Amino acid sequence: MRRFLFVAVLALLAAAPLEAQKRGDRNTITRVDIDEAGNAVTNADDAVRRLRPQWLRGPMGRSASSGADGNRGESATEPILYIDERRQPNLDQLRTVQAAAIEELKFMDQNRAIQMLGPGHEAGAIMVKTRKPQ
C-alpha cells in the first residue's frame, strides 16, 4: 500500500504543471503570484516589495561592506537588476516594468549570483523576465 501511495504521489508531481511546482518558491515570483495579488501590484517594484521584500534587504552572512575589489560600492548594498538578461543601472528600473508585462521574477542569492554573473553581485541579483509581444 505504501509503495502504491508513493508511486501515486510521484505521478501527481510529474503531471503537475511546472508553474504550480514553482509556487511557494521564495526565490521566484510567478505570473500566478502577480495575478493573485490583483490591483496591489501594478509593476515589478510593487511585486517585489509586496510579495518578496526580503530580496531588497542586504546580504546575510558574508560582509556586505565592500565589493569584490574591496571598495564599497552600490553592489554591496542592493541586488543588481537584470531585465530580460540586460543589466540595469539601478533598482528604480523595476518601476518601469508593468505587471501585465511580467512573465517571472527570480532572485539569485549572493553565492549563486557571483558564481553565475561574476563579481559585484555581493547582494545578489533580481532577474525579470517579461512576456514576449504577441
Backbone as a chain_set.jsonl record, in Angstrom:
{"seq": "MRRFLFVAVLALLAAAPLEAQKRGDRNTITRVDIDEAGNAVTNADDAVRRLRPQWLRGPMGRSASSGADGNRGESATEPILYIDERRQPNLDQLRTVQAAAIEELKFMDQNRAIQMLGPGHEAGAIMVKTRKPQ", "coords": {"N": [[0.825, -1.195, 0.0], [1.918, 1.262, 0.831], [3.891, 1.582, -1.08], [2.359, 1.868, -3.4], [1.066, 4.284, -2.807], [3.272, 6.017, -2.707], [4.148, 5.863, -5.384], [1.888, 6.927, -6.621], [1.904, 9.562, -5.653], [4.295, 10.476, -6.776], [3.569, 10.334, -9.472], [1.547, 12.271, -9.574], [3.039, 14.595, -8.985], [4.739, 14.65, -11.192], [2.902, 15.087, -13.197], [1.891, 17.551, -12.585], [1.655, 20.952, -13.559], [4.543, 22.861, -14.488], [4.512, 25.49, -13.598], [2.875, 25.371, -11.305], [4.499, 23.833, -9.684], [6.55, 25.599, -9.092], [5.368, 27.449, -7.452], [5.333, 28.967, -4.297], [8.016, 29.016, -4.032], [10.583, 30.724, -2.609], [12.388, 32.219, -4.002], [11.305, 32.974, -6.37], [8.902, 34.782, -8.235], [5.942, 34.203, -9.667], [3.861, 34.436, -12.637], [1.307, 33.714, -11.843], [1.381, 34.345, -9.102], [1.507, 37.127, -9.273], [-0.913, 37.715, -10.587], [-2.7, 36.813, -8.612], [-2.239, 38.687, -6.649], [-3.566, 40.861, -7.538], [-4.89, 44.171, -7.894], [-3.05, 45.301, -6.22], [-0.523, 45.062, -7.159], [1.12, 46.791, -9.506], [3.398, 47.111, -10.962], [6.781, 45.814, -11.476], [8.289, 46.602, -9.27], [6.354, 46.915, -7.236], [5.569, 44.231, -7.091], [7.865, 42.926, -6.065], [8.272, 44.337, -3.614], [5.861, 43.826, -2.244], [5.462, 41.032, -2.389], [7.942, 39.657, -2.076], [9.725, 41.04, -0.121], [12.122, 40.568, 1.2], [14.073, 40.228, -0.706], [15.15, 42.694, -1.152], [16.643, 43.353, 1.014], [19.85, 43.674, 2.604], [22.656, 41.428, 2.066], [23.033, 38.453, 4.04], [25.294, 37.017, 6.373], [28.209, 36.743, 4.796], [30.247, 39.657, 4.778], [28.825, 42.692, 3.721], [29.991, 45.068, 3.333], [31.858, 45.793, 1.504], [32.736, 45.617, -1.986], [33.766, 43.129, -4.442], [36.272, 44.014, -5.152], [37.152, 45.204, -2.904], [36.405, 47.789, -2.468], [33.879, 49.942, -1.301], [30.711, 49.742, -2.696], [27.78, 50.218, -4.8], [26.806, 47.698, -5.426], [27.292, 46.29, -3.169], [25.285, 46.84, -1.404], [22.733, 46.604, -2.513], [20.743, 44.426, -4.561], [21.701, 43.551, -7.934], [19.98, 44.483, -10.825], [18.447, 42.787, -13.51], [16.81, 42.966, -16.556], [15.193, 41.035, -18.773], [17.655, 39.746, -19.231], [19.41, 41.876, -19.478], [21.568, 44.051, -17.926], [20.676, 46.501, -15.551], [20.816, 50.007, -14.593], [20.045, 50.559, -11.922], [17.872, 49.677, -9.135], [15.596, 51.195, -9.428], [14.601, 50.875, -11.929], [12.841, 48.786, -11.807], [10.338, 49.855, -11.514], [9.599, 50.523, -14.064], [8.648, 48.349, -15.398], [5.695, 47.098, -16.239], [3.085, 45.331, -14.519], [1.493, 43.639, -16.105], [3.248, 42.929, -18.094], [5.053, 41.2, -17.032], [6.552, 38.055, -16.925], [7.976, 36.438, -15.156], [9.767, 36.754, -12.06], [12.934, 36.4, -10.612], [15.122, 35.643, -7.907], [18.539, 35.675, -7.235], [20.687, 34.515, -4.843], [23.535, 35.816, -3.027], [25.818, 34.031, -3.312], [25.118, 32.382, -5.534], [24.648, 34.352, -7.509], [27.174, 35.571, -7.774], [28.621, 33.366, -8.644], [27.293, 32.752, -11.089], [27.106, 35.214, -12.456], [29.294, 36.77, -11.898], [31.822, 38.839, -10.194], [30.819, 41.577, -8.017], [28.23, 41.227, -7.391], [27.446, 41.069, -4.732], [25.2, 41.463, -3.174], [23.399, 39.906, -4.376], [21.126, 39.166, -7.138], [18.39, 40.345, -9.08], [16.297, 38.978, -11.379], [14.36, 39.789, -14.092], [11.928, 38.551, -16.158], [10.265, 39.252, -19.033], [7.085, 39.113, -20.735], [6.818, 37.99, -24.068], [6.025, 40.068, -26.825], [2.944, 39.589, -28.561]], "CA": [[0.0, 0.0, 0.0], [2.803, 2.428, 0.892], [4.555, 1.723, -2.372], [1.354, 2.409, -4.312], [0.888, 5.686, -2.442], [4.485, 6.713, -3.133], [4.104, 5.946, -6.849], [0.796, 7.839, -6.959], [2.375, 10.923, -5.364], [5.269, 10.807, -7.82], [2.829, 10.545, -10.716], [0.89, 13.573, -9.466], [4.06, 15.631, -9.092], [5.212, 14.687, -12.573], [1.823, 15.597, -14.034], [1.581, 18.939, -12.217], [2.332, 21.919, -14.417], [5.766, 23.451, -13.937], [4.106, 26.715, -12.9], [2.386, 25.009, -9.979], [5.616, 23.334, -8.902], [7.353, 26.744, -8.675], [4.646, 28.24, -6.476], [5.854, 28.803, -2.958], [9.469, 29.173, -4.085], [10.896, 32.06, -2.077], [13.277, 32.91, -4.937], [10.588, 33.185, -7.626], [7.554, 35.343, -8.275], [5.386, 33.739, -10.927], [2.729, 35.163, -13.206], [0.157, 33.393, -10.993], [1.526, 35.153, -7.877], [1.178, 38.515, -9.624], [-2.354, 37.761, -10.83], [-3.395, 36.663, -7.335], [-2.081, 39.922, -5.872], [-4.575, 41.788, -8.049], [-4.565, 45.584, -8.103], [-1.972, 45.718, -5.313], [0.733, 45.006, -7.913], [0.982, 47.458, -10.804], [4.672, 46.997, -11.68], [7.723, 44.859, -10.876], [8.676, 47.103, -7.951], [5.269, 46.519, -6.334], [5.605, 42.772, -6.927], [8.952, 42.577, -5.153], [8.04, 44.92, -2.283], [4.712, 43.213, -1.58], [5.493, 39.574, -2.365], [9.245, 39.147, -1.634], [10.52, 42.19, 0.328], [13.437, 40.133, 1.667], [15.034, 40.364, -1.809], [15.734, 44.044, -1.132], [17.488, 43.501, 2.206], [21.262, 43.369, 2.381], [23.004, 40.019, 2.232], [23.324, 37.99, 5.386], [26.475, 36.158, 6.372], [29.409, 37.423, 4.335], [30.158, 41.102, 4.93], [28.382, 43.432, 2.544], [30.534, 46.417, 3.431], [32.711, 46.1, 0.362], [32.571, 44.8, -3.176], [34.798, 42.124, -4.691], [37.569, 44.673, -5.248], [37.474, 45.789, -1.608], [35.847, 49.138, -2.372], [32.445, 49.977, -1.051], [30.003, 50.112, -3.915], [26.342, 50.012, -4.817], [26.522, 46.264, -5.465], [27.438, 45.728, -1.831], [24.132, 47.14, -0.574], [21.469, 46.24, -3.145], [20.913, 43.472, -5.657], [21.803, 44.075, -9.29], [18.759, 44.177, -11.567], [18.513, 42.418, -14.923], [15.518, 42.844, -17.223], [15.423, 40.245, -19.986], [19.092, 39.464, -19.286], [20.188, 43.104, -19.641], [21.84, 44.707, -16.649], [20.078, 47.835, -15.416], [21.654, 50.868, -13.748], [19.661, 50.505, -10.509], [16.584, 49.036, -8.867], [14.49, 52.068, -9.825], [14.079, 50.381, -13.207], [11.735, 47.868, -11.535], [9.082, 50.602, -11.684], [9.301, 50.694, -15.484], [8.085, 47.107, -15.938], [4.301, 46.972, -15.825], [2.717, 43.994, -14.037], [0.971, 42.834, -17.218], [4.359, 42.518, -18.956], [5.956, 40.293, -16.302], [6.387, 36.595, -17.011], [8.521, 35.848, -13.929], [10.887, 37.41, -11.395], [13.736, 35.435, -9.846], [16.19, 36.211, -7.094], [19.731, 34.852, -7.026], [21.395, 34.964, -3.65], [24.915, 36.277, -3.175], [26.717, 33.0, -3.835], [24.715, 31.987, -6.891], [24.837, 35.479, -8.419], [28.607, 35.714, -8.04], [29.02, 32.202, -9.438], [26.705, 32.798, -12.428], [27.203, 36.517, -13.112], [30.597, 37.36, -11.645], [31.997, 39.752, -9.056], [29.988, 42.771, -7.988], [26.862, 40.821, -7.074], [27.503, 40.663, -3.335], [23.853, 41.5, -2.595], [22.557, 39.059, -5.208], [20.604, 39.714, -8.393], [16.979, 40.147, -9.393], [16.139, 38.743, -12.816], [12.989, 39.981, -14.549], [11.665, 38.012, -17.496], [8.995, 39.806, -19.498], [6.346, 38.371, -21.762], [7.142, 38.391, -25.432], [4.844, 40.641, -27.501], [2.311, 38.616, -29.462]], "C": [[0.869, 1.259, 0.0], [3.463, 2.681, -0.458], [3.604, 2.325, -3.4], [1.155, 3.897, -4.069], [2.07, 6.52, -2.905], [4.488, 6.913, -4.646], [3.016, 6.924, -7.282], [1.208, 9.295, -6.733], [3.381, 11.357, -6.42], [4.576, 11.093, -9.143], [2.128, 11.902, -10.701], [1.883, 14.718, -9.614], [4.549, 15.775, -10.522], [4.162, 15.3, -13.487], [1.495, 17.052, -13.745], [2.315, 19.893, -13.139], [3.544, 22.516, -13.704], [5.447, 24.701, -13.136], [3.679, 26.41, -11.474], [3.526, 24.507, -9.101], [6.472, 24.486, -8.373], [6.68, 27.538, -7.566], [5.18, 27.949, -5.087], [7.37, 28.904, -2.895], [9.806, 30.598, -3.647], [11.817, 32.863, -2.992], [12.618, 33.185, -6.279], [9.251, 33.856, -7.364], [7.013, 34.974, -9.649], [4.277, 34.664, -11.422], [1.481, 34.932, -12.348], [0.199, 34.213, -9.708], [1.09, 36.598, -8.138], [-0.325, 38.659, -9.854], [-3.146, 37.666, -9.534], [-3.299, 37.915, -6.47], [-3.055, 41.003, -6.334], [-4.051, 43.201, -8.239], [-3.449, 46.098, -7.206], [-0.624, 45.749, -6.029], [0.51, 45.623, -9.286], [2.259, 47.386, -11.637], [5.594, 46.036, -10.925], [8.167, 45.303, -9.484], [7.623, 46.73, -6.908], [5.327, 45.019, -6.048], [6.671, 42.372, -5.917], [8.663, 43.086, -3.751], [6.895, 44.248, -1.532], [4.853, 41.7, -1.403], [6.807, 38.985, -1.854], [10.139, 40.297, -1.155], [11.92, 41.808, 0.806], [14.487, 40.224, 0.558], [15.771, 41.697, -1.755], [16.612, 44.296, 0.087], [18.921, 43.141, 1.856], [21.548, 41.901, 2.61], [23.316, 39.689, 3.681], [24.547, 37.093, 5.308], [27.71, 36.951, 6.008], [29.218, 38.935, 4.42], [29.773, 41.773, 3.634], [28.975, 44.83, 2.528], [31.441, 46.777, 2.263], [32.439, 45.153, -0.785], [33.731, 43.84, -3.318], [36.193, 42.745, -4.74], [37.977, 45.35, -3.943], [36.934, 47.191, -1.413], [34.354, 49.056, -2.137], [31.761, 50.449, -2.327], [28.539, 49.794, -3.807], [26.008, 48.526, -4.742], [26.613, 45.63, -4.088], [26.172, 45.924, -1.004], [22.796, 46.778, -1.201], [21.72, 45.272, -4.296], [21.047, 44.203, -7.001], [20.57, 43.602, -10.048], [19.071, 43.852, -13.019], [17.089, 42.315, -15.441], [15.779, 42.194, -18.569], [16.916, 40.107, -20.279], [19.967, 40.686, -19.566], [20.326, 43.799, -18.297], [21.295, 46.13, -16.666], [20.916, 48.681, -14.462], [21.32, 50.82, -12.266], [18.283, 49.865, -10.367], [15.381, 49.903, -9.221], [13.847, 51.592, -11.12], [12.967, 49.346, -13.011], [10.392, 48.552, -11.771], [8.67, 50.727, -13.141], [8.66, 49.452, -16.113], [6.67, 46.933, -15.38], [3.968, 45.527, -15.469], [2.256, 43.097, -15.185], [2.079, 42.297, -18.118], [5.265, 41.476, -18.303], [5.572, 38.835, -16.534], [6.806, 35.977, -15.673], [9.624, 36.753, -13.386], [11.613, 36.345, -10.586], [14.788, 36.199, -9.057], [17.321, 35.204, -7.006], [20.427, 35.392, -5.795], [22.847, 35.291, -3.995], [25.813, 35.229, -3.839], [26.384, 32.611, -5.262], [24.949, 33.117, -7.889], [26.309, 35.67, -8.763], [29.09, 34.566, -8.926], [28.541, 32.329, -10.886], [27.013, 34.092, -13.183], [28.522, 37.238, -12.87], [30.641, 38.288, -10.451], [31.09, 40.974, -9.169], [28.538, 42.47, -7.664], [26.759, 40.363, -5.621], [26.151, 40.717, -2.636], [22.882, 40.68, -3.434], [22.119, 39.765, -6.483], [19.118, 39.419, -8.496], [16.866, 40.076, -10.906], [14.666, 38.886, -13.166], [12.871, 39.438, -15.969], [10.295, 38.541, -17.92], [8.368, 38.911, -20.55], [6.761, 38.893, -23.127], [5.882, 38.961, -26.089], [4.265, 39.629, -28.484], [1.756, 39.257, -30.689]], "O": [[0.596, 2.207, -0.736], [3.579, 3.818, -0.916], [3.996, 3.192, -4.181], [1.083, 4.682, -5.015], [1.887, 7.614, -3.439], [4.793, 8.002, -5.133], [3.219, 7.679, -8.232], [0.888, 10.162, -7.546], [3.322, 12.487, -6.905], [4.97, 12.014, -9.859], [2.118, 12.604, -11.712], [1.598, 15.704, -10.294], [4.75, 16.888, -11.008], [4.51, 15.968, -14.46], [0.882, 17.722, -14.577], [3.48, 19.665, -13.467], [3.561, 22.655, -12.481], [6.06, 24.94, -12.095], [4.075, 27.107, -10.54], [3.516, 24.735, -7.891], [7.065, 24.359, -7.302], [7.36, 28.235, -6.812], [5.448, 26.796, -4.749], [7.946, 28.879, -1.807], [9.353, 31.563, -4.262], [12.008, 34.061, -2.779], [13.291, 33.588, -7.228], [8.558, 33.539, -6.397], [7.562, 35.384, -10.671], [3.822, 35.555, -10.704], [0.687, 35.851, -12.149], [-0.831, 34.722, -9.267], [0.394, 37.206, -7.325], [-0.941, 39.612, -9.375], [-4.15, 38.358, -9.367], [-4.18, 38.173, -5.649], [-3.332, 41.951, -5.599], [-2.922, 43.407, -8.684], [-2.953, 47.207, -7.405], [0.313, 46.393, -5.557], [-0.194, 45.062, -10.126], [2.227, 47.571, -12.853], [5.232, 45.512, -9.871], [8.398, 44.465, -8.612], [7.967, 46.278, -5.815], [5.157, 44.59, -4.907], [6.411, 41.574, -5.016], [8.798, 42.333, -2.787], [6.955, 44.114, -0.31], [4.418, 41.147, -0.393], [6.795, 37.911, -1.253], [11.209, 40.512, -1.726], [12.815, 42.653, 0.812], [15.68, 40.292, 0.855], [16.889, 41.814, -2.256], [17.256, 45.341, 0.181], [19.168, 42.386, 0.916], [20.775, 41.206, 3.27], [23.795, 40.529, 4.443], [24.8, 36.477, 4.273], [28.207, 37.74, 6.811], [28.124, 39.433, 4.155], [30.32, 41.466, 2.575], [28.506, 45.691, 1.782], [31.755, 47.95, 2.061], [31.972, 44.031, -0.587], [34.58, 43.74, -2.432], [37.18, 42.088, -4.412], [39.023, 45.995, -3.878], [36.996, 47.73, -0.308], [33.66, 48.211, -2.703], [32.177, 51.425, -2.952], [28.098, 49.173, -2.84], [25.048, 48.133, -4.08], [26.069, 44.548, -3.864], [25.994, 45.241, 0.004], [21.806, 46.655, -0.481], [22.779, 45.299, -4.924], [20.565, 45.323, -7.168], [20.165, 42.447, -9.922], [19.852, 44.543, -13.674], [16.252, 41.649, -14.832], [16.501, 42.74, -19.404], [17.376, 40.319, -21.401], [21.152, 40.536, -19.863], [19.34, 44.094, -17.622], [21.431, 46.86, -17.649], [21.64, 48.146, -13.623], [22.201, 51.016, -11.429], [17.62, 49.556, -11.357], [14.262, 49.399, -9.307], [12.677, 51.877, -11.377], [12.226, 49.057, -13.951], [9.424, 47.909, -12.177], [7.506, 51.009, -13.429], [8.18, 49.512, -17.245], [6.487, 46.656, -14.195], [4.518, 44.6, -16.063], [2.599, 41.915, -15.222], [1.873, 41.314, -18.83], [6.15, 40.928, -18.96], [4.418, 38.443, -16.36], [6.113, 35.121, -15.122], [10.322, 37.427, -14.143], [10.986, 35.495, -9.954], [15.274, 37.249, -9.478], [17.095, 34.025, -6.735], [20.724, 36.584, -5.711], [23.306, 35.065, -5.114], [26.491, 35.526, -4.823], [27.274, 32.52, -6.107], [25.403, 32.865, -9.005], [26.65, 35.906, -9.922], [29.876, 34.776, -9.85], [29.3, 32.044, -11.812], [27.165, 34.077, -14.405], [28.835, 38.208, -13.559], [29.634, 38.503, -9.777], [30.654, 41.352, -10.257], [27.703, 43.375, -7.663], [26.069, 39.39, -5.316], [25.974, 40.075, -1.6], [21.671, 40.752, -3.225], [22.655, 40.808, -6.858], [18.649, 38.371, -8.053], [17.282, 40.988, -11.621], [13.819, 38.189, -12.607], [13.626, 39.825, -16.862], [9.292, 38.303, -17.246], [9.029, 38.074, -21.165], [7.018, 40.084, -23.308], [4.795, 38.406, -25.93], [5.001, 38.904, -29.153], [1.194, 38.571, -31.543]]}, "num_chains": 1, "name": "protein.A"}
